[in-house]
Amino acid sequence: MAHEEKKLKLYSNWGSSCSFRIRIALNLKGLEYQYIPVNLLKGEQFTPEFQKLNPIGYVPVLVDDEIIVSDSLAIFMYLEEKYPQHPLLPSDLQKKAINFQAANIVCSSIQPLQNLAVLKYIEEKVSPDEKIPWVKFHIEKGFEALEKLLKGHAGRYATGDEVFMADLFLAPQIYVGIKRFDVDMAKFPLLSRLNEAYSELPQFQNAMPENQPDAPSA
């Protein structure tokens, strides 16, 4: 019998924190998907074929039959509505708002300032020596805000004792901060504690960059 092609397709990159978020979401919802790697260093995101899927040339992109959704926030909201199993937004309105705020700090005020295009621009137009200080400044500014935002709401996870949207956005950003930019997490005790909790969840572990099929060999 021929192997049945998976319905969902995820265009992803092993090191992309935005792709990481969606891999976690798919894992938590128990959705099987076909992983289609996009090599960002080789510029595959700029090919005409990929830009038909996402004109701005970013990963991730989700293809669900005839529906194409790009941008991790849009994909998250699509998955939450289309596949309501294992809800990743709480029913409590205040808690839901905190999840939106935390996710937005990551996807608007931290991650865009560390992506490849921005770092390349800084390297070429300013100085290669300014790349890491730039990134660390914005990560730490965002982490300081997240510590304050979540202080009165966190339980085992960001907004209580269940995993929700905020956790899916926090985990990849903390990972990148530590692994790629050597952020001193001693300054962020709440986020450090959350990171420990995430390390115990197989759905998060399976989504980690080093566990993806396009990750560089050791």
C-alpha positions as CSV (number, residue, x, y, z in Angstrom):
1,M,0.0,0.0,0.0
2,A,1.4,3.4,-0.9
3,H,2.3,5.7,1.9
4,E,-0.5,8.1,2.5
5,E,0.6,11.7,2.2
6,K,0.1,13.8,5.3
7,K,-2.6,16.4,5.0
8,L,-0.7,19.2,6.7
9,K,2.5,20.5,5.3
10,L,4.8,22.7,7.3
11,Y,7.5,24.7,5.5
12,S,10.0,25.1,8.3
13,N,13.6,25.8,9.1
14,W,15.4,24.0,12.0
15,G,16.8,27.2,13.5
16,S,13.7,29.4,13.1
17,S,12.1,30.3,16.4
18,C,8.9,31.2,14.5
19,S,8.8,27.7,13.0
20,F,9.7,26.3,16.5
21,R,6.4,27.8,17.9
22,I,4.3,26.1,15.3
23,R,6.0,22.7,15.7
24,I,5.1,22.9,19.4
25,A,1.5,23.8,18.5
26,L,1.2,20.9,16.1
27,N,2.7,18.5,18.6
28,L,0.4,19.6,21.4
29,K,-2.7,19.2,19.2
30,G,-1.5,15.8,18.1
31,L,-1.5,16.7,14.4
32,E,0.8,14.9,12.0
33,Y,2.4,16.9,9.3
34,Q,4.9,16.7,6.5
35,Y,8.1,18.7,7.3
36,I,9.4,20.6,4.3
37,P,12.7,22.2,5.1
38,V,13.6,25.7,3.8
39,N,17.3,26.5,3.8
40,L,17.5,30.2,4.8
41,L,21.2,30.4,4.5
42,K,21.0,29.3,0.8
43,G,18.2,31.8,0.2
44,E,15.5,29.2,-0.6
45,Q,12.9,31.6,1.0
46,F,13.5,34.0,-1.9
47,T,12.7,31.5,-4.7
48,P,9.6,32.2,-6.8
49,E,8.1,28.9,-5.7
50,F,8.4,29.8,-2.0
51,Q,7.3,33.4,-2.5
52,K,4.0,32.1,-4.0
53,L,3.4,30.6,-0.6
54,N,4.6,33.7,1.4
55,P,5.4,36.9,-0.6
56,I,7.6,38.3,2.2
57,G,9.8,35.2,2.2
58,Y,9.6,34.1,5.8
59,V,9.0,30.7,7.4
60,P,6.9,29.1,8.6
61,V,4.2,28.4,6.1
62,L,1.4,25.9,6.7
63,V,-0.5,24.2,3.9
64,D,-3.7,22.6,4.8
65,D,-5.3,21.1,1.6
66,E,-6.1,24.2,-0.4
67,I,-5.5,26.7,2.4
68,I,-2.1,28.4,2.7
69,V,-1.3,30.3,5.9
70,S,2.0,32.1,6.6
71,D,3.3,33.9,9.7
72,S,3.4,32.0,13.0
73,L,0.8,34.1,14.7
74,A,-1.7,33.6,11.8
75,I,-0.9,29.9,11.7
76,F,-1.4,29.6,15.5
77,M,-4.8,31.3,15.3
78,Y,-5.8,29.2,12.3
79,L,-4.8,25.9,14.0
80,E,-6.7,27.0,17.2
81,E,-9.9,27.5,15.2
82,K,-9.6,24.7,12.7
83,Y,-8.3,22.1,15.2
84,P,-9.9,22.8,18.6
85,Q,-8.5,19.7,20.3
86,H,-6.1,20.6,23.1
87,P,-7.0,24.3,23.2
88,L,-4.0,26.6,23.4
89,L,-6.0,29.7,24.5
90,P,-7.7,29.8,27.9
91,S,-11.4,30.5,28.2
92,D,-10.8,33.1,30.9
93,L,-10.8,36.5,29.2
94,Q,-8.1,38.1,31.4
95,K,-5.8,35.1,31.1
96,K,-6.4,35.1,27.3
97,A,-5.4,38.8,27.2
98,I,-2.2,38.0,29.1
99,N,-1.4,35.3,26.6
100,F,-1.9,37.7,23.7
101,Q,0.3,40.3,25.4
102,A,3.2,37.9,26.1
103,A,3.1,36.4,22.6
104,N,3.1,39.9,21.1
105,I,6.1,41.0,23.1
106,V,8.0,38.1,21.6
107,C,6.7,38.3,18.0
108,S,6.7,42.1,17.8
109,S,9.4,43.5,20.1
110,I,12.0,40.8,20.3
111,Q,12.1,38.2,17.4
112,P,11.9,40.6,14.4
113,L,15.0,42.4,15.7
114,Q,17.1,39.3,15.7
115,N,16.2,37.8,12.3
116,L,18.7,37.1,9.6
117,A,17.7,40.1,7.4
118,V,18.1,42.6,10.3
119,L,21.4,41.2,11.4
120,K,22.7,41.2,7.9
121,Y,21.7,44.8,7.5
122,I,23.5,45.8,10.8
123,E,26.6,43.9,9.7
124,E,26.7,45.7,6.3
125,K,25.5,49.1,7.2
126,V,26.8,49.6,10.8
127,S,29.4,47.1,11.9
128,P,29.7,43.3,12.4
129,D,30.7,44.0,16.0
130,E,27.3,45.6,16.7
131,K,25.2,42.6,15.8
132,I,25.3,40.7,19.1
133,P,25.0,43.8,21.4
134,W,22.0,44.9,19.4
135,V,20.3,41.5,19.7
136,K,21.1,41.1,23.4
137,F,19.8,44.6,24.2
138,H,16.4,43.9,22.6
139,I,16.1,40.4,24.0
140,E,16.9,41.6,27.5
141,K,14.5,44.5,27.2
142,G,11.7,42.1,26.2
143,F,12.6,39.6,28.9
144,E,12.5,42.3,31.5
145,A,9.0,43.2,30.3
146,L,7.9,39.6,30.3
147,E,9.1,39.0,33.9
148,K,7.0,42.0,35.0
149,L,3.9,41.0,32.9
150,L,3.8,37.4,34.1
151,K,4.8,37.9,37.7
152,G,1.2,37.8,39.0
153,H,-0.1,35.2,36.6
154,A,2.5,32.4,36.2
155,G,2.1,29.0,37.7
156,R,4.0,26.0,36.5
157,Y,3.8,27.7,33.1
158,A,3.5,31.3,31.9
159,T,-0.2,31.9,32.8
160,G,-1.0,29.1,35.2
161,D,-0.6,25.3,35.4
162,E,-1.6,24.6,31.8
163,V,0.4,25.2,28.6
164,F,-1.1,28.0,26.5
165,M,-0.1,30.4,23.7
166,A,2.4,32.4,25.7
167,D,4.4,29.3,26.4
168,L,4.7,28.4,22.7
169,F,6.1,31.9,22.0
170,L,8.3,32.0,25.1
171,A,10.1,28.7,24.8
172,P,11.7,29.2,21.4
173,Q,12.7,32.8,22.3
174,I,14.3,31.7,25.6
175,Y,16.1,28.9,23.7
176,V,17.5,31.3,21.1
177,G,18.5,33.8,23.8
178,I,20.5,31.1,25.6
179,K,21.9,29.0,22.7
180,R,22.5,31.6,20.1
181,F,23.1,34.9,21.9
182,D,24.4,33.8,25.3
183,V,21.9,35.8,27.3
184,D,22.5,35.7,31.1
185,M,19.3,34.1,32.3
186,A,20.2,34.7,35.9
187,K,18.6,38.1,35.5
188,F,15.3,36.5,34.6
189,P,14.4,34.0,37.3
190,L,10.7,33.5,36.2
191,L,11.6,32.8,32.6
192,S,14.4,30.5,33.7
193,R,11.9,28.5,35.8
194,L,9.5,28.3,32.9
195,N,12.3,27.1,30.7
196,E,13.0,24.3,33.1
197,A,9.3,23.3,32.9
198,Y,9.3,23.3,29.1
199,S,12.4,21.0,29.1
200,E,10.2,18.3,30.7
201,L,7.5,18.3,28.0
202,P,8.1,15.9,25.1
203,Q,6.0,18.1,22.7
204,F,8.5,20.9,23.3
205,Q,11.5,18.7,23.1
206,N,10.5,17.1,19.8
207,A,10.1,20.5,18.3
208,M,13.6,21.7,19.3
209,P,15.9,22.8,16.5
210,E,18.4,20.0,17.0
211,N,15.7,17.4,16.6
212,Q,14.6,18.6,13.1
213,P,15.5,16.7,9.9
214,D,17.3,19.7,8.5
215,A,19.4,20.4,11.6
216,P,23.2,20.3,10.8
217,S,24.9,17.1,11.8
218,A,27.0,17.3,15.0
